[in-house]
Amino acid sequence: MIDSYSSDLDEKKRGIFYNLFIVSQKQKHTLKELYRLLDIDKTEYDRLKSEILLDFARSYREGALLTYHD
């Protein structure tokens, strides 16, 4: 499910998705690193992350959705 979902994402969304769900804690990029690697700012990161989480939740109907609040 996760692989098929992530393969349909564009480069920026895939980078964010992998950092949120795929890579281990030790390999995760900091937000500052992600902004630089993906050439985005905090506002765009927040927008893309929200889109990913909402879209993934809609396509993952048989599981549980956990939310993270800062």
N, C-alpha and C positions, 0 to 999 in steps of 0.2 A: 504494500500500500504506500509506504513512504517513498520507495524508489520510483514508483510510477508517478506519484504526485510531483516529486522534485524534478523529474526529467522534463516536465512540461513548463518549468519556470524559466524566466529569463535569467541572465547572468547575475544581476544584482540580487534578485529575489532568491536565487539558488544559493548564493554566498551567505546571505542572511539565514536562510533555512538551515543550511549545513551547520552554521555556527550555533544556532539555537538547539538543533535536535540530533545532529549526526556525530560531530566530533567529540572526543573526550574532553573533560574539563581542562586537562593539561594542554590540549592543543587548541583550545578556543582562542580566538582573537579578541583583544580588548575592543571596545567601541571605537576608540581613537584609531586603532589599526584598521578596523572595518571601514570607517569613513574614508581613510586614505586609499585602501585597496580597491574599494568600489566607487571611489570618486563621488561620494554623497555627503550630505551634511546631516545633522541630528534630526531635523524636520523630515527630510526624505526618508531617513532610516525608520523613524517612528511610523510614518505613513505606510512604507513597504511592509514593515513587520506586522502592522495591524491587518493589512490586506492578506498577508500570508496566513496569519492565525485564523481569520474569519473564513477564508476560502478553504483552508485545510479542515477546519471544523465542519463545514458544510459537506465536504466530500468524505469525511470519516464518520459515518452515521452509526456504526456498530460499536464504537469505543467511547471512552470518557474524554471530555474536554477539561483540561486543567488550565486555569488562567494565572498569569503572573502579574502582580501589580507592584510598581516601584514605590 
